[in-house]
Amino acid sequence: MLRKVYQLLQSPITKVLGLSVFFTSTVSSLFGTGFYLLNKSFWPAFFIATALQLLFFVLYNTVRQTSDYETISRIETDRLNAEAKYKVKLGCSYCKIANVVPIVLNTENRYKCESCNQINGVKLQFISTQITTPITTPIPEAISSIIAAHSPSMQPSSDSPQSPS
């Protein structure tokens, strides 16, 4: 039981929360002490300062999370846009000169030929293929086994007479 409490106290989140509570209490105590020195009550000032700090932290964290979310969304959009662009070497349909053309998969693609200045369209075509099973037997062994399997029928037997050549 004590080991679990010790592990909990050693975790980084516990340390951060402890420091946060310490600093919040210190600021509230200073605020309460200031009111006490002005002949006002300590505890109401302490609780008001604590509540104002918590409200400020909630507002600050909300603004920060919104800003972080917008930044992450922008970075993700930029990454997706960058991944959607490819460069392909294509021959012009008018002059047959090769051009390096940026291709975006989710838009209609056109390019101006660098040689003849004609506008070309790009048509993308995808085809499916069969998946083959790789041969696991090394090729020399496979050839040897095929030759061995067919060799008795291919060569004349030793007990039959051979004709002189």
C-alpha positions as CSV (number, residue, x, y, z in Angstrom):
1,M,0.0,0.0,0.0
2,L,2.8,2.4,0.9
3,R,4.7,1.5,-2.3
4,K,1.6,2.4,-4.4
5,V,1.3,5.8,-2.6
6,Y,5.0,6.4,-3.1
7,Q,4.8,5.5,-6.8
8,L,1.8,7.9,-7.1
9,L,3.7,10.7,-5.4
10,Q,6.7,10.1,-7.8
11,S,4.6,10.3,-11.0
12,P,5.2,13.5,-13.1
13,I,1.5,14.5,-13.1
14,T,1.4,14.4,-9.3
15,K,4.5,16.6,-9.2
16,V,3.0,19.1,-11.6
17,L,-0.3,19.2,-9.8
18,G,1.5,19.7,-6.5
19,L,3.5,22.6,-7.8
20,S,0.4,24.1,-9.3
21,V,-1.5,23.9,-6.0
22,F,1.5,25.3,-4.1
23,F,1.9,28.3,-6.4
24,T,-1.9,29.0,-6.5
25,S,-2.0,28.8,-2.6
26,T,1.0,31.0,-2.3
27,V,-0.5,33.7,-4.6
28,S,-3.8,33.5,-2.8
29,S,-2.1,33.7,0.6
30,L,-0.2,36.8,-0.5
31,F,-3.4,38.3,-1.7
32,G,-5.2,37.4,1.6
33,T,-2.3,38.8,3.6
34,G,-2.4,42.1,1.7
35,F,-6.1,42.4,2.6
36,Y,-5.4,41.4,6.2
37,L,-2.8,44.2,6.4
38,L,-5.4,46.6,5.2
39,N,-7.6,45.6,8.1
40,K,-9.8,43.4,6.0
41,S,-10.6,39.7,6.4
42,F,-8.0,37.2,5.2
43,W,-10.2,34.2,4.2
44,P,-12.6,35.8,1.9
45,A,-9.7,37.5,0.0
46,F,-7.9,34.1,-0.1
47,F,-10.9,32.3,-1.6
48,I,-11.6,35.1,-4.0
49,A,-8.0,35.1,-5.2
50,T,-8.1,31.3,-5.5
51,A,-11.3,31.4,-7.5
52,L,-10.0,34.1,-9.8
53,Q,-6.8,32.1,-10.5
54,L,-8.8,29.0,-11.3
55,L,-11.0,30.9,-13.6
56,F,-8.0,32.5,-15.3
57,F,-6.3,29.0,-15.7
58,V,-9.5,27.6,-17.3
59,L,-9.8,30.4,-19.7
60,Y,-6.1,30.4,-20.6
61,N,-6.1,26.6,-21.1
62,T,-9.2,26.8,-23.3
63,V,-7.6,29.4,-25.5
64,R,-4.4,27.5,-25.6
65,Q,-6.1,24.2,-26.5
66,T,-8.1,26.0,-29.3
67,S,-4.9,27.5,-30.7
68,D,-3.1,24.1,-30.5
69,Y,-6.1,22.4,-32.3
70,E,-6.1,25.0,-35.1
71,T,-2.3,24.6,-35.5
72,I,-2.5,20.8,-35.6
73,S,-5.4,21.0,-38.1
74,R,-3.4,23.4,-40.3
75,I,-0.3,21.2,-40.2
76,E,-2.4,18.0,-41.0
77,T,-4.0,19.8,-43.9
78,D,-0.7,20.9,-45.2
79,R,0.7,17.4,-44.8
80,L,-2.2,15.9,-46.7
81,N,-1.9,18.4,-49.5
82,A,1.8,17.7,-49.8
83,E,1.3,14.0,-49.9
84,A,-1.3,14.4,-52.7
85,K,1.2,15.9,-55.1
86,Y,3.4,13.8,-57.3
87,K,5.8,14.6,-60.1
88,V,5.5,12.6,-63.3
89,K,7.5,12.7,-66.5
90,L,4.9,12.9,-69.4
91,G,5.3,13.4,-73.1
92,C,3.4,16.4,-74.6
93,S,0.4,15.2,-76.6
94,Y,1.2,17.8,-79.3
95,C,5.0,17.8,-79.7
96,K,6.0,14.6,-77.8
97,I,8.6,16.4,-75.7
98,A,8.9,15.1,-72.2
99,N,7.8,17.4,-69.3
100,V,8.0,17.0,-65.6
101,V,4.5,17.6,-64.4
102,P,3.1,17.9,-60.8
103,I,0.1,15.7,-60.3
104,V,-2.5,16.1,-57.6
105,L,-4.7,13.0,-57.1
106,N,-7.9,14.8,-56.0
107,T,-8.1,17.4,-58.8
108,E,-8.3,17.6,-62.6
109,N,-4.7,17.9,-63.8
110,R,-3.5,20.1,-66.7
111,Y,-0.1,21.4,-67.7
112,K,1.4,23.8,-70.2
113,C,4.1,22.2,-72.3
114,E,7.5,23.9,-71.8
115,S,8.4,23.4,-75.5
116,C,5.3,24.2,-77.6
117,N,3.2,26.1,-74.9
118,Q,0.1,23.9,-75.5
119,I,-2.2,23.0,-72.7
120,N,-2.3,19.3,-72.0
121,G,-4.7,17.3,-69.9
122,V,-3.5,14.4,-67.7
123,K,-5.5,11.2,-67.4
124,L,-4.7,8.9,-64.6
125,Q,-5.3,5.1,-65.0
126,F,-5.1,2.5,-62.4
127,I,-5.4,-1.2,-63.1
128,S,-5.5,-4.2,-60.8
129,T,-3.2,-7.2,-61.1
130,Q,-3.1,-10.7,-59.8
131,I,-1.0,-11.5,-56.8
132,T,1.4,-14.3,-57.5
133,T,2.9,-16.7,-55.0
134,P,6.7,-16.6,-55.0
135,I,8.7,-19.7,-55.6
136,T,10.3,-20.8,-52.4
137,T,12.5,-23.5,-54.0
138,P,15.8,-22.1,-55.5
139,I,15.7,-22.1,-59.3
140,P,18.7,-24.5,-59.8
141,E,17.0,-27.1,-57.6
142,A,13.7,-26.6,-59.4
143,I,15.3,-27.1,-62.8
144,S,17.1,-30.2,-61.6
145,S,13.9,-31.7,-60.3
146,I,12.1,-31.0,-63.6
147,I,14.9,-32.5,-65.6
148,A,15.1,-35.5,-63.3
149,A,11.3,-36.1,-63.6
150,H,11.4,-36.0,-67.4
151,S,14.8,-37.6,-68.0
152,P,13.8,-41.3,-68.2
153,S,11.3,-40.6,-71.0
154,M,13.6,-38.3,-72.9
155,Q,16.7,-40.5,-73.0
156,P,16.8,-44.0,-74.5
157,S,17.1,-46.7,-72.0
158,S,20.5,-48.5,-71.6
159,D,19.1,-52.0,-72.4
160,S,17.8,-51.0,-75.8
161,P,20.2,-51.3,-78.7
162,Q,21.6,-48.0,-79.9
163,S,21.9,-47.4,-83.5
164,P,25.4,-46.5,-84.8
165,S,25.9,-43.0,-85.9
